[in-house]
Amino acid sequence: MRLRKPLLAQVLLFVSLLGALGAFDYEQLRQLSEFSRVCALALFLWLALSTRFDSRWALYVFLPAFGLALFVLLYAYVFTLRTGNPLLPSIPAQRSYVYFLLGPVVYMLYMRGWKLIDFQRVFFLTVLLTAMSLVTYDLVFAPRSLLLSGAFFKLSLGTVSDQTSTIRIVNTSAIFLILYFGRRFFQARDVLSLGFALTMIAISAVLLAISAPRGTLTSVGIALILYAVCLSRPERAKLAVIMLPLYVSFIVISLSPFGNAFIDWFRQDSTGRVRVRTAETAWQVLLEYPLFGFGTDSVQSESFQDLFPQSVGQFYPSDIGLLGVAFQFGLVGLALYLFLSGWLCVNLLKLLWYYAGKMDPKQRAFLWALFVICLSFFLASPLQGKFVYSTGLPIGAFAWGLLMANAHGRARSHPSPGRGPAKIPEMEIGHR
């Protein structure tokens, strides 16, 4: 079934991704951030209610939506049990999780005739405009231009009030552009393409130089090395198993106060000391409520900063990685986080292997950059739980939707014995 209004779907997906990736996280555009969440929900409901109900609809559309609703209600209720605060405020406090529905949205758009190139165009345009929005805001609207200040590689984001969260979020878009155009640079066949790739790499590098996110850049570097050495071809994948015990040890250390104490010693700054106090508090709460954690707070009732003033009003679970995930969602949520993020990275890698040599270079660069971003998020999880606290959720959901679309296409192209001929091909990867 084709979409009757394909332009409307493109606009809704585009606005949803803009909000998800941080393009509206400016004081002048805060209302648009809420509007982007409404667009994501509206697009999901429109597609879900206009899609034929069958077993695949139940599996790929209803089940994710039901699971998300159950997750939100469960951890709102957990917070109510822990604090005695009303249930209702904690539900809208989790409205950012609506971007999880981008996974089923991508799948349903594929069912309506979209190709990989269509998703690539919308996602790439979103990432590009998100990065450029920071440049525009910094040069035109910000009270102090960071790009013109010359404070590269030494800026403490803790001292920047209005731009702090936005810079951190837009880092993801800048890294994606560097990865994509870095790969396209070696595939360029003319001077124009080469110059454009170099320009985008330079602009993105300058954006990263403002904050110099050490943890993020380190995880991306490790992901690139791991891909080059172990994951670029299936026959090398067994080498990655050697690194697994080291990563498991890293996870175990990060869940204890000792790991954050080491970070405090390494950094020797106020940010590190606040992080250690947050980790110590989270650890004590986790010992008391190990199964489901503390739940989701709300500034409309009582926030974590109000409940744990010993952290000097700076208690944010997102600052302490997997320990923060365990504090808020318990060991159940932690296990779910590790399983889903690991599954996503493994299946994205399989998708790259499957289409090796069969795909247009631009689309392969797109999928490769998406995989490296997701792998870096997974590797950085002990310190930064980005798949639940930041841009990792919409990016992970978008990648998951591509995996569902490809799996459906391959199943219909290669039906099991006794079934009729395939009517829907695999995910089409060519140009229109």
BAZA-170800 format. One line per 8 residues: their letters; for each residue x, z, y of N, C-alpha, C. Coordinates in steps of 0.001 Angstrom, whole numbers, always signed. Each point is the difference from the previous one (the first is absolute). Layout:
BEGIN
a = X/Z/Y/X/Z/Y/X/Z/Y  ...
This chain:
BEGIN
mrlrkpll = +843/+0/-1185/-843/+0/+1185/+884/+0/+1242  -169/-977/+871/+807/-110/+1215/-587/+867/+1116  +869/+425/+917/-462/+753/+1151/-757/-919/+958  -1134/+466/+471/-751/-778/+976/+612/+112/+1395  +690/+1112/+267/+625/+215/+1299/+1460/+409/-202  +864/-952/-397/+1398/+350/-280/+741/+503/+1229  -330/-511/+1186/+678/+448/+1216/-273/+1474/+271  -1237/+439/-244/-338/+1410/+198/+820/+887/-927
aqvllfvs = +160/-424/-1254/+798/+769/-953/+1453/+73/+448  +539/-1104/+501/+1375/-8/+485/+179/+964/+1170  -952/-15/+914/+89/+874/+1181/-94/+1468/-409  -934/+323/-885/-159/+1391/-435/+1237/+495/-735  +566/-833/-877/+1220/+398/-713/+1162/+142/+970  +95/-919/+946/+1079/+29/+987/-58/+1268/+845  -1177/+350/+510/-153/+1205/+825/+264/+1252/-833  -451/-10/-1262/+238/+1143/-879/+1487/+237/-206
llgalgaf = +740/-1066/-261/+1438/+125/-222/+734/+388/+1274  -461/-503/+1152/+632/+395/+1258/-80/+1512/+203  -1173/+563/-232/-140/+1442/+127/+790/+754/-1046  +24/-531/-1223/+701/+676/-1093/+1505/+55/+232  +552/-1049/+602/+1449/-78/+194/+461/+584/+1331  -919/+494/+810/+389/+730/+1196/-64/-757/+1298  -591/-1181/+27/-51/-780/+1233/-904/+627/+1057  -886/+911/-413/-920/+624/+954/+349/+1464/+267
dyeqlrql = +1158/+444/-445/+374/+1408/+166/+645/+261/+1358  -632/-489/+1036/+436/+251/+1361/-1134/+703/+744  +365/+750/+1005/-1011/+779/+707/-1106/-884/+559  +361/-1204/+455/-989/-897/+583/-877/-681/-1042  +407/+44/-1272/-713/-747/-1041/-521/+886/-1126  -54/+1299/+214/-389/+915/-1081/-1388/-304/-554  -918/-424/+858/-1352/-300/-479/-3/-1177/-965  +915/-944/+207/+85/-1147/-908/+497/+412/-1377
sefsrvca = +758/+1076/-57/+454/+501/-1299/-1185/+413/-867  -964/+687/+620/-1219/+361/-729/-802/-1247/-349  -29/-956/+913/-731/-1249/-245/+582/-754/-1186  +1313/+55/-182/+621/-702/-1134/-444/+595/-1336  -210/+1317/-34/-488/+636/-1229/-1437/-426/-285  -789/-108/+1054/-1374/-479/-159/+4/-1433/-535  +919/-828/+498/+103/-1387/-472/+355/-49/-1486  +924/+861/-425/+383/+31/-1414/-1185/+378/-877
lalflwla = -751/+1026/+426/-1167/+427/-775/-1088/-1067/+23  -227/-624/+1156/-1036/-1031/+109/+334/-1212/-867  +1266/-403/-14/+398/-1139/-824/-186/+307/-1482  +363/+1215/-394/-185/+390/-1402/-1476/-25/-387  -861/+607/+828/-1424/+59/-327/-621/-1395/-23  +372/-838/+941/-526/-1363/+41/+347/-764/-1278  +1256/+52/-396/+421/-724/-1189/-567/+623/-1268  -16/+1334/-52/-471/+677/-1214/-1483/-270/-254
lstrfdsr = -798/+25/+1053/-1440/-182/-166/-387/-1461/-193  +911/-910/+296/-308/-1423/-174/+712/-603/-1206  +628/+847/-804/+676/-454/-1214/-870/+297/-1209  -2/-904/-944/-820/+175/-1201/+429/+1239/-777  -971/+828/-364/+294/+1229/-732/+249/-329/-1467  +1178/+331/-485/+331/-160/-1415/+1060/+1033/-352  +578/-117/-1191/+980/+995/-429/+1242/+0/+888  +405/-1179/+470/+1172/-68/+875/-302/+609/+1364
walyvflp = -1211/-181/+497/-395/+634/+1253/+71/+1511/-142  -469/+512/-1133/+38/+1445/-225/+1431/+518/-63  +900/-785/-622/+1379/+441/-187/+830/-133/+1263  -109/-1115/+702/+887/-295/+1124/-597/+335/+1368  -1305/+243/+74/-643/+265/+1287/-634/+1393/+24  -926/+252/-927/-716/+1273/+22/+910/+1169/-354  +796/-135/-1062/+828/+1118/-464/+1009/+452/+1060  +731/-904/+687/+896/+477/+1064/-740/+707/+1132
afglalfv = -1167/-543/+395/-758/+634/+1081/-516/+1371/-427  -491/+93/-1227/-486/+1278/-510/+1141/+997/-116  +1147/-468/-492/+1155/+883/-114/+467/+515/+1352  -14/-868/+1014/+391/+426/+1334/-966/+1050/+545  -1303/-229/-153/-994/+963/+477/+161/+1346/-707  +247/-47/-1307/+198/+1234/-768/+1245/+741/+472  +1066/-754/+266/+1255/+590/+476/-210/+711/+1341  -665/-670/+923/-227/+571/+1328/-853/+1263/-83
llyayvft = -1079/-61/-770/-883/+1164/-119/+697/+1152/-709  +793/-311/-1032/+680/+1050/-758/+937/+804/+888  +846/-692/+765/+1001/+732/+770/-567/+580/+1294  -1130/-492/+449/-714/+690/+1073/-587/+1313/-530  -530/-44/-1216/-561/+1195/-626/+1093/+1020/-326  +1168/-495/-446/+1121/+892/-290/+410/+762/+1258  +75/-710/+1119/+363/+662/+1260/-1037/+1049/+385  -1262/-292/-248/-1061/+965/+278/+158/+1249/-860
lrtgnpll = +333/-184/-1274/+208/+1144/-889/+1181/+858/+448  +1062/-669/+489/+1215/+746/+368/-165/+770/+1305  -772/-548/+943/-38/+577/+1347/-1357/+532/+412  -1081/-416/-675/-1331/+405/+415/-566/-817/+1134  +713/-1029/+436/-488/-871/+1068/-1064/-949/-546  -842/-558/+882/-1051/-919/-466/+588/-1261/-623  -764/-599/-903/+453/-1174/-743/+24/-1256/+865  -993/-187/+829/-214/-1272/+685/+1181/-482/+856
psipaqrs = +649/+851/+811/+1081/-518/+852/+1168/-607/-775  +234/+461/-1214/+1137/-516/-778/-263/-1389/-561  -1253/-441/-13/-308/-1333/-530/+417/-1095/+977  -450/+10/+1264/+483/-1020/+936/+1483/+128/+310  +582/+1165/-238/+1442/+162/+219/+817/-880/-952  -620/-439/-1088/+673/-865/-974/-406/-1467/+162  -473/-376/+1194/-511/-1354/+196/+1078/-1077/-137  +1267/+369/+161/+1067/-992/-160/+70/-531/-1431
yvyfllgp = -536/+749/-951/+26/-454/-1392/-924/-1186/-236  -800/-367/+1015/-862/-1175/-154/+843/-1258/-221  +1264/+9/+435/+863/-1163/-210/+319/-228/-1477  -265/+993/-827/+135/-181/-1445/-919/-1112/-495  -1121/-184/+697/-971/-1029/-394/+506/-1418/+275  +1134/-150/+668/+571/-1327/+190/+366/-646/-1337  +276/+816/-1016/+278/-545/-1327/-1177/-779/-559  -1169/+634/-151/-1179/-754/-434/-373/-1139/+946
vvymlymr = +244/+161/+1300/-307/-1069/+959/+821/-1245/-312  +1290/+173/-232/+860/-1138/-335/-475/-670/-1281  -345/+808/-980/-492/-553/-1269/-1277/-814/+209  -955/+533/+777/-1264/-707/+200/+190/-1258/+841  +933/+20/+948/+277/-1207/+775/+609/-1079/-883  +843/+405/-949/+530/-960/-956/-1125/-620/-817  -939/+828/-421/-1136/-502/-758/-846/-973/+822  +85/+115/+1327/-757/-894/+875/+800/-1235/+411
gwklidfq = +1162/-219/-615/+727/-1231/+241/+1291/+108/+782  +384/+1208/+420/+1258/+135/+727/+1188/-241/-927  +1067/-562/+559/+1246/-188/-730/+1043/+987/+514  +1126/+41/-691/+1072/+884/+430/+452/-334/+1410  +36/-1267/+346/+437/-414/+1328/-924/+548/+1086  -1289/+168/-303/-940/+561/+973/+311/+1469/+287  +256/+752/-1069/+361/+1410/+177/+1337/+123/+727  +937/-873/-341/+1308/+40/+642/-119/-225/+1505
rvffltvl = -800/-976/+406/-147/-308/+1426/-575/+1175/+775  -1053/+620/-548/-624/+1123/+697/+959/+1187/+70  +647/+311/-1104/+904/+1159/-33/+1207/-235/+895  +577/-1196/-71/+1184/-288/+801/-325/+47/+1496  -1125/-580/+404/-395/+34/+1398/-223/+1435/+476  -582/+830/-879/-229/+1398/+347/+1312/+736/+228  +946/-164/-924/+1300/+665/+124/+716/-463/+1269  -45/-1294/+267/+671/-555/+1175/-588/+571/+1291
ltamslvt = -1327/+21/+112/-638/+518/+1202/+188/+1514/+140  +71/+702/-1122/+243/+1440/+57/+1363/+295/+600  +1010/-740/-450/+1344/+189/+559/+48/-401/+1467  -630/-1122/+334/+8/-453/+1389/-809/+923/+909  -1000/+681/-568/-792/+931/+814/+863/+1155/+494  +951/+437/-836/+896/+1075/+424/+917/-471/+1123  +486/-1229/-110/+851/-551/+1052/-778/-70/+1319  -1231/-506/-66/-832/-118/+1208/-303/+1366/+608
ydlvfapr = -384/+934/-856/-317/+1338/+505/+1224/+648/+636  +1149/-119/-646/+1212/+641/+492/+428/-568/+1351  -115/-1310/+161/+478/-638/+1229/-1013/+64/+1142  -1297/+72/-325/-1033/-109/+1033/-702/+1322/+282  -377/+741/-1034/-882/+1151/+195/+677/+1356/-158  +1079/+81/-752/+626/+1292/-269/+600/+594/+1272  -90/+1320/+184/+593/+626/+1191/+1518/-134/+34  +597/-140/-1183/+1446/-181/-86/+300/-1031/-1075
slllsgaf = +614/-1102/+373/+300/-1057/-955/+1180/+396/-874  -267/+101/-1297/+1080/+326/-932/+891/-1197/-258  -569/-1201/+50/+794/-1201/-227/+1019/-217/+1117  -351/+388/+1214/+900/-194/+1139/+868/+1216/+292  -245/+1090/-732/+734/+1233/+275/+1411/-18/-563  +216/-820/-1035/+1305/-26/-647/+231/+1160/-941  -1046/+781/-275/+147/+1177/-861/-178/-375/-1460  +729/-976/-463/-107/-450/-1379/+792/+924/-932
fklslgtv = -536/+182/-1191/+641/+742/-1082/+214/+1490/+309  -553/+479/+1108/+202/+1406/+328/-1254/+665/+534  -1095/-734/+24/-1240/+555/+540/-597/+1016/-960  -342/+1159/+487/-709/+1003/-789/-1481/-184/+225  -683/-450/-1015/-1421/-287/+168/-812/+1246/+324  +545/+1151/-333/-713/+1224/+305/-150/+240/+1496  +811/-688/+824/-71/+194/+1441/-881/-1035/+685  -546/-943/-766/-827/-1055/+581/-1437/+260/-393
sdqtstir = -855/+288/+967/-1346/+446/-331/-932/-1146/-363  -202/-942/+906/-1007/-1035/-206/+429/-1069/-991  +1290/-283/-97/+468/-1127/-796/+479/+390/-1393  +77/+1298/-292/+617/+451/-1239/-681/-560/-1235  -1295/+272/-165/-689/-411/-1221/-58/-1516/-119  -181/-680/+1115/-97/-1458/-35/+1313/-628/-432  +1115/+496/+528/+1309/-543/-383/+225/+169/-1491  -364/+1146/-527/+204/+247/-1426/-847/-942/-849
ivntsaif = -1225/-242/+426/-884/-870/-772/+447/-1453/+83  +374/-451/+1207/+385/-1397/+190/+1320/-317/-699  +791/+1033/-346/+1231/-235/-762/-257/-824/-1256  -1131/+241/-653/-326/-723/-1233/-145/-1488/+269  -683/-366/+1074/-166/-1410/+338/+1340/-640/+335  +856/+720/+728/+1318/-532/+348/+838/-235/-1246  -51/+921/-942/+767/-159/-1237/-516/-1175/-812  -1326/-150/-52/-560/-1142/-727/+485/-1313/+607
lilyfgrr = +12/-96/+1323/+450/-1233/+652/+1474/-272/-288  +818/+1037/-6/+1421/-186/-316/+178/-489/-1429  -752/+590/-930/+90/-416/-1391/-463/-1442/-184  -1145/-322/+581/-569/-1337/-170/+901/-1061/+627  +367/+198/+1261/+805/-1015/+671/+1459/+30/-458  +443/+1144/-503/+1332/+33/-588/+92/-889/-1226  -1039/-17/-805/-29/-900/-1160/-238/-1439/+436  -881/-197/+992/-272/-1356/+485/+1213/-603/+702
ffqardvl = +868/+847/+547/+1210/-493/+675/+854/-844/-938  +109/+436/-1252/+818/-733/-966/-744/-1200/-594  -1296/-117/+319/-773/-1141/-488/-276/-1025/+1096  +417/+307/+1244/-289/-880/+1132/+696/-1354/-179  -733/-1069/+324/+524/-1351/-170/+209/-726/+1325  -377/+632/+1111/+196/-639/+1299/+366/+1067/+1023  +495/-442/+1142/+492/+904/+1040/-1135/+844/+581  -1198/-575/+149/-1136/+727/+564/-385/+1197/-869
slgfaltm = -108/-245/-1299/-352/+1098/-919/+1090/+1062/-17  +1246/-440/+43/+1112/+944/+4/-9/+851/+1262  -239/-640/+1148/-34/+742/+1256/-1150/+977/+71  -1184/-396/-497/-1161/+893/+11/+241/+1203/-889  +586/-236/-1170/+295/+1109/-915/+982/+982/+636  +1040/-512/+629/+982/+870/+650/-633/+795/+1144  -884/-642/+757/-668/+685/+1110/-853/+1153/-497  -789/-236/-1050/-863/+1050/-528/+818/+1139/-607
iaisavll = +1102/-340/-658/+865/+1041/-558/+587/+852/+1119  +424/-655/+1098/+602/+727/+1114/-1007/+928/+672  -1218/-505/+260/-1023/+825/+648/-358/+1195/-881  -175/-236/-1278/-353/+1086/-924/+1119/+1021/-99  +1248/-472/-8/+1136/+910/-73/+77/+890/+1238  -314/-560/+1176/+0/+792/+1233/-1078/+1081/-58  -1176/-344/-532/-1065/+1002/-143/+436/+1140/-912  +690/-337/-1079/+486/+1041/-910/+1115/+814/+632
aisaprgt = +791/-644/+862/+1117/+699/+625/-462/+1090/+955  -1242/-80/+481/-515/+1036/+905/-11/+1354/-698  -581/+28/-1197/-158/+1272/-702/+1014/+203/-1117  +594/-1106/-485/+967/+74/-1101/-509/+901/-1117  -1101/-374/-657/-570/+851/-1063/+904/+49/-1224  +824/+1038/-73/+1032/+72/-1041/-584/-9/-1405  -1041/+804/-213/-585/+61/-1333/-606/-1328/-415  -734/-630/+924/-643/-1272/-310/+1024/-1092/-268
ltsvgial = +1006/-106/+856/+1023/-1029/-177/+808/+229/-1273  +257/+1258/-315/+734/+291/-1237/-798/-417/-1225  -1293/+306/-1/-833/-367/-1156/-117/-1518/-134  -88/-731/+1129/-42/-1460/-66/+1319/-544/-527  +1114/+576/+458/+1304/-432/-508/+147/+224/-1488  -440/+1152/-479/+67/+283/-1443/-900/-956/-770  -1192/-286/+553/-924/-927/-663/+629/-1395/-111  +673/-454/+1056/+643/-1319/-29/+1128/-41/-1024
ilyavcls = +805/+1048/-42/+1091/+56/-981/-555/+46/-1409  -1024/+808/-199/-606/+116/-1322/-584/-1331/-452  -634/-724/+926/-549/-1308/-354/+1109/-982/-341  +1044/-42/+808/+1077/-967/-225/+740/+267/-1303  +194/+1261/-329/+802/+346/-1179/-831/+30/-1272  -1213/+545/+97/-746/+287/-1228/-1316/-760/-154  -631/-411/+1079/-1388/-434/-97/-236/-1464/+350  +1023/-729/+379/-218/-1391/+410/-405/-883/-1174
rperakla = +400/+380/-1212/-375/-753/-1203/-455/+968/-1085  -949/-400/-843/-528/+915/-1017/+1066/+552/-944  +1006/-822/-332/+1009/+460/-953/+883/+1107/+566  -39/+194/+1319/+806/+1060/+604/-779/+1302/+176  -1287/-42/-260/-856/+1145/+328/+395/+1266/-750  +579/-159/-1189/+371/+1187/-780/+1053/+841/+710  +777/-637/+895/+1014/+749/+739/-642/+1040/+916  -1223/-292/+455/-680/+930/+902/-360/+1302/-696
vimlplyv = -133/-24/-1325/-337/+1218/-741/+1091/+1050/+164  +1231/-455/+200/+1109/+929/+184/-210/+870/+1235  -663/-592/+1030/-219/+730/+1245/-1186/+954/-72  -826/-112/-1027/-1218/+798/-77/+267/+1498/-39  +935/+510/-845/+251/+1450/+11/+460/+511/+1361  +779/-821/+727/+445/+410/+1325/-1177/+133/+964  -943/-951/-83/-1161/+46/+880/-900/+1178/-356  -178/+267/-1287/-814/+1148/-424/+619/+1299/+509
sfivisls = +1320/+87/-72/+677/+1192/+518/-218/+147/+1501  +26/-1130/+688/-240/+5/+1446/-1407/+508/+307  -976/-410/-803/-1379/+457/+191/-101/+1508/-213  +625/+495/-1083/-64/+1429/-307/+623/+827/+1121  +1147/-464/+503/+670/+728/+1077/-850/-4/+1265  -635/-1152/+286/-798/-101/+1226/-1219/+908/-29  -480/+348/-1192/-1175/+865/-120/+340/+1476/+145  +1266/+320/+90/+417/+1389/+156/+521/+233/+1407
pfgnafid = +28/+1248/+453/+543/+276/+1336/+1475/-328/+132  +731/-75/-1137/+1429/-266/+60/+298/-1379/+580  -835/-976/-352/+229/-1355/+503/-126/-58/+1506  -986/+655/+563/-180/-9/+1448/+1042/+877/+694  +501/+1046/-684/+1093/+783/+574/+1261/-852/+125  +228/-870/-984/+1143/-915/+71/-148/-955/+1183  -1216/-487/+220/-250/-891/+1127/+284/+727/+1315  -394/+1275/+88/+253/+773/+1209/+1497/+131/+250
wfrqdstg = +762/+259/-1055/+1455/+112/+141/+610/-1330/+406  -542/-1076/-545/+544/-1343/+268/-291/-440/+1433  -1189/+289/+504/-388/-503/+1306/+406/+935/+1138  -112/+1311/-226/+375/+978/+1017/-699/-273/+1346  -1303/-245/-30/-744/-167/+1244/-1340/+701/-136  -772/+14/+1106/-1270/+718/-2/-1003/-621/-961  +45/-1338/-154/-920/-674/-909/+222/+477/-1434  +1254/+115/-409/+310/+464/-1348/-450/+1423/-233
rvrvrtae = +174/+868/+1002/-395/+1394/-161/-1518/+138/-100  -733/-769/+796/-1461/+5/-105/-424/-492/-1372  +691/-1005/-494/-331/-551/-1319/+188/+1047/-1091  +1066/+799/+101/+250/+1031/-1003/-1083/+1068/+48  -402/+409/+1204/-1076/+999/+100/-1306/-538/-575  -264/-1281/+264/-1207/-633/-560/+67/-28/-1519  +1174/-340/-541/+159/-82/-1456/-160/+1369/-652  +537/+1028/+621/-119/+1346/-568/-1464/+442/-47
tawqvlle = -729/-284/+1072/-1421/+346/+24/-776/-791/-1043  +270/-1309/-74/-697/-853/-967/+283/+443/-1422  +1227/+412/-278/+372/+441/-1347/-784/+1252/-394  -130/+956/+915/-744/+1209/-296/-1472/-301/-274  -568/-922/+780/-1403/-383/-213/-159/-721/-1332  +961/-862/-337/-75/-733/-1270/+59/+946/-1184  +807/+1049/+91/+64/+981/-1080/-1337/+724/-173  -715/+171/+1099/-1290/+694/-58/-1124/-919/-460
yplfgfgt = +50/-1281/+416/-1047/-968/-362/+653/-1249/-604  +506/+79/-1233/+792/-1113/-546/-821/-1228/-398  -1227/+176/-414/-729/-1109/-597/-512/-1001/+1040  -747/+479/+993/-604/-890/+1001/+523/+224/+1413  +968/+862/+163/+605/+187/+1305/-915/+673/+1003  +236/-307/+1285/-705/+686/+1072/-1130/-830/+589  -43/-1294/-312/-1067/-845/+517/+355/-649/+1331  -987/-612/+639/+193/-758/+1239/-601/+751/+1172
dsvqsesf = +822/+221/+1029/-451/+753/+1161/-729/-899/+990  -429/+613/+1094/-654/-746/+1078/+197/+754/+1304  +370/-723/+1039/+154/+647/+1306/-1351/+452/+550  -1100/-537/-551/-1329/+396/+440/-406/+1364/-546  +673/+460/-1058/-296/+1326/-545/+1232/+893/+148  +1008/-257/-831/+1248/+767/+72/+1106/-860/-605  +1051/-234/+760/+1076/-878/-450/+1082/+800/-711  +913/-706/-653/+1135/+654/-645/+854/+737/+1027
qdlfpqsv = +93/-550/+1226/+789/+651/+1043/-613/+1343/+397  -1326/+98/-53/-664/+1271/+288/+153/+981/-1148  -24/-500/-1209/+52/+861/-1185/+1394/+525/-292  +1025/-774/+372/+1384/+391/-312/+823/+10/+1282  -239/+957/+882/+714/+46/+1293/+1477/+321/-147  +442/+483/-1190/+1413/+308/-181/+882/-1228/+110  -624/-1202/-81/+767/-1234/+164/+15/-448/+1463  -289/+928/+931/+35/-262/+1438/-911/-1161/+364
gqfypsdi = -1185/-42/-607/-963/-1042/+321/+395/-1385/-441  +979/-118/-906/+476/-1309/-420/-75/-174/-1520  -1015/+571/-601/-157/-100/-1451/-712/-1313/-342  +753/-967/-470/-554/-1300/-377/+479/-339/-1417  -906/-21/-990/+412/-327/-1370/+675/-1353/-122  -319/-928/+889/+599/-1331/-73/+1497/+25/+253  +525/+1106/+558/+1425/+78/+304/+849/+413/-1194  -630/+413/-1089/+787/+540/-1117/-245/-754/-1307
gllgvafq = -388/-1245/+101/-45/-882/-1164/-917/+464/-1108  +524/-38/-1220/-805/+343/-1171/-440/+1457/-2  +793/+865/+599/-430/+1392/+109/-1244/+104/+866  -74/-820/+1045/-1199/-32/+829/-1196/-549/-750  +226/-1026/-826/-1078/-545/-832/-508/+1068/-965  +931/+727/-635/-387/+1049/-944/-707/+1148/+717  +473/+354/+1205/-659/+1063/+774/-1452/-360/+292  -245/-1236/+423/-1339/-380/+438/-915/-369/-1157
fglvglal = +547/-675/-1034/-840/-517/-1079/+310/+612/-1367  +954/+915/-75/+313/+664/-1248/+772/-882/-964  +265/+544/-1174/+731/-757/-1013/-817/-1184/-508  -1323/+110/+46/-855/-1124/-385/+221/-1170/+952  -49/+261/+1298/+234/-1053/+978/+1414/-540/-51  +975/+877/-263/+1393/-438/-100/+195/-956/-1169  -568/+346/-1158/+109/-879/-1159/-679/-1336/+261  -1150/+29/+656/-712/-1237/+327/+825/-855/+961
ylflsgwl = +613/+626/+978/+833/-721/+975/+1164/-706/-698  +731/+726/-836/+1168/-576/-660/-390/-1112/-964  -1098/+206/-726/-424/-1013/-962/-425/-1285/+703  -854/+113/+1013/-530/-1193/+668/+1093/-745/+765  +872/+721/+687/+1063/-674/+752/+1013/-644/-936  +326/+674/-1110/+900/-606/-984/-622/-1219/-657  -1282/+90/-352/-711/-1135/-600/-26/-1186/+953  -225/+257/+1271/-52/-1077/+989/+1331/-736/+77
cvnllkll = +1094/+737/+77/+1326/-634/+104/+331/-800/-1252  -283/+547/-1166/+302/-703/-1256/-783/-1306/-90  -1266/+23/+352/-820/-1202/-130/+287/-1025/+1089  +408/+431/+1185/+451/-954/+1011/+1254/-718/-463  +893/+747/-647/+1215/-613/-528/-324/-1017/-1094  -928/+339/-877/-419/-941/-1042/-609/-1258/+608  -728/+173/+1115/-586/-1152/+673/+1094/-922/+542  +1046/+582/+566/+1128/-797/+483/+667/-755/-1132
wyyagkmd = +193/+663/-1121/+632/-652/-1148/-882/-1133/-529  -1297/+247/-32/-903/-991/-573/+9/-1294/+796  +72/+120/+1326/-61/-1186/+851/+1380/-504/+420  +1042/+499/-629/+1349/-468/+330/+108/-1503/-270  +375/-765/+1007/+138/-1440/-145/-1295/-772/+84  -1149/+682/+105/-1294/-680/+46/-641/+66/+1382  +650/+653/+943/-639/+370/+1246/+724/-599/+1197  -769/-319/+1026/+585/-440/+1258/+938/+1083/+528
pkqraflw = +1182/-363/+543/+965/+1009/+467/-568/+988/+1013  -881/-454/+889/-581/+902/+993/-861/+1071/-661  -753/-412/-994/-888/+959/-665/+792/+947/-898  +1064/-506/-603/+846/+889/-794/+699/+1017/+899  +444/-434/+1184/+615/+930/+944/-1005/+1062/+434  -1255/-395/+173/-1050/+939/+374/-204/+1055/-1083  -154/-430/-1256/-203/+947/-1094/+1235/+868/-226  +1172/-607/+159/+1246/+761/-178/+115/+1099/+1054
alfvicls = -274/-320/+1265/+59/+1001/+1061/-1028/+1106/-234  -1178/-376/-470/-1038/+986/-306/+464/+929/-1118  +643/-563/-1017/+509/+814/-1106/+1095/+959/+462  +945/-485/+804/+1098/+842/+460/-530/+1154/+856  -985/-297/+853/-608/+1067/+811/-625/+1062/-896  -789/-429/-983/-656/+952/-908/+1019/+778/-824  +1045/-682/-472/+1034/+685/-773/+727/+1024/+867  +275/-346/+1249/+674/+955/+889/-893/+1212/+271
fflasplq = -1306/-218/+146/-922/+1124/+169/+37/+914/-1226  +29/-606/-1173/+25/+791/-1233/+1301/+789/-115  +1131/-646/+302/+1289/+676/-96/+116/+1130/+1009  -625/-177/+1169/+74/+1022/+1052/-1042/+1098/-154  -848/-98/-1008/-1107/+947/-149/+422/+1468/-29  +1133/+365/-619/+375/+1422/+31/+146/+566/+1411  +307/-858/+970/+167/+458/+1380/-1117/-462/+922  -659/-1137/-336/-1041/-563/+853/-1125/-550/-884
gkfvystg = -1119/+689/-35/-1115/-454/-837/-811/-1077/+697  +620/-1161/+229/-627/-1018/+844/-1217/-657/-635  -94/+2/-1308/-1148/-657/-626/-1313/+737/+263  +72/+1204/+511/-1229/+731/+299/-71/+445/+1453  +1153/+98/+675/+12/+535/+1349/+249/-1028/+1091  +375/-1193/-312/+395/-927/+1051/-456/-1410/-347  +770/-991/+479/-375/-1395/-214/+93/-414/-1460  +548/+855/-841/+103/-349/-1413/-1350/-184/-668
lpigafaw = -1025/+749/+458/-1326/-117/-617/-597/-1391/+189  -129/-541/+1220/-558/-1354/+134/+886/-1075/-611  +1313/+133/+105/+881/-999/-603/-102/+49/-1516  -16/+1204/-557/-162/+132/-1439/-1343/-525/-469  -1069/+277/+753/-1325/-503/-372/-46/-1520/+65  +617/-579/+1023/+44/-1460/+135/+734/-625/-1191  +1142/+566/-359/+760/-510/-1148/-781/+169/-1297  -690/+1116/-130/-822/+241/-1190/-1110/-1044/-107
gllmanah = -604/-353/+1128/-1025/-1044/-14/+548/-1333/-480  +1215/-359/+420/+628/-1231/-485/+234/+56/-1512  +373/+1169/-492/+203/+146/-1448/-1311/-163/-758  -1082/+579/+520/-1297/-145/-664/-446/-1459/+5  +210/-694/+1111/-382/-1410/+89/+791/-839/-987  +1299/+250/-95/+829/-769/-920/-371/+281/-1453  -250/+1276/-314/-378/+351/-1365/-1310/-667/-390  -950/-44/+927/-1280/-653/-289/+195/-1500/-203
grarshps = +816/-614/+869/+231/-1427/-134/+685/-364/-1305  +967/+800/-406/+709/-290/-1256/-911/+208/-1206  -870/+1006/+77/-923/+243/-1109/-989/-1148/-161  -461/-585/+1121/-950/-1095/-75/+678/-1318/-368  +1277/-116/+329/+723/-1227/-349/+390/-21/-1470  +157/+1204/-569/+397/+90/-1408/-978/+896/-732  -1223/-461/-241/-1019/+836/-639/+357/+297/-1445  -525/+1096/-495/+244/+368/-1387/-766/-939/-934
pgrgpaki = +418/-103/-1288/-685/-888/-942/-1482/+326/-111  -799/-1060/-11/-1435/+161/-134/-736/-28/+1315  +771/+79/+1114/-649/-58/+1297/-20/-1425/+514  -841/-254/+971/-143/-1332/+567/+1208/-391/+821  +6/-1225/+472/+1121/-460/+814/+63/+735/+1328  +1209/+94/+516/+198/+703/+1264/-607/-778/+1147  -600/+715/+936/-605/-641/+1166/+745/+349/+1291  +700/+1132/-27/+729/+419/+1190/+1480/-1/-340
pemeighr = +832/-738/+739/+1430/-52/-313/+712/+1255/+419  +1311/+53/-344/+829/+1106/+454/+93/-28/+1515  +530/+1083/+576/+165/+50/+1428/+764/-1228/+470  -649/-813/+832/+634/-1229/+441/+1075/+331/+1017  +1129/-676/-123/+1147/+374/+823/+456/-1136/+877  -640/-1161/-98/+444/-1130/+796/-562/+13/+1398  +439/-964/+818/-480/-123/+1360/-1360/-680/+20  -758/+297/+1030/-1269/-695/+214/+218/-1238/+840
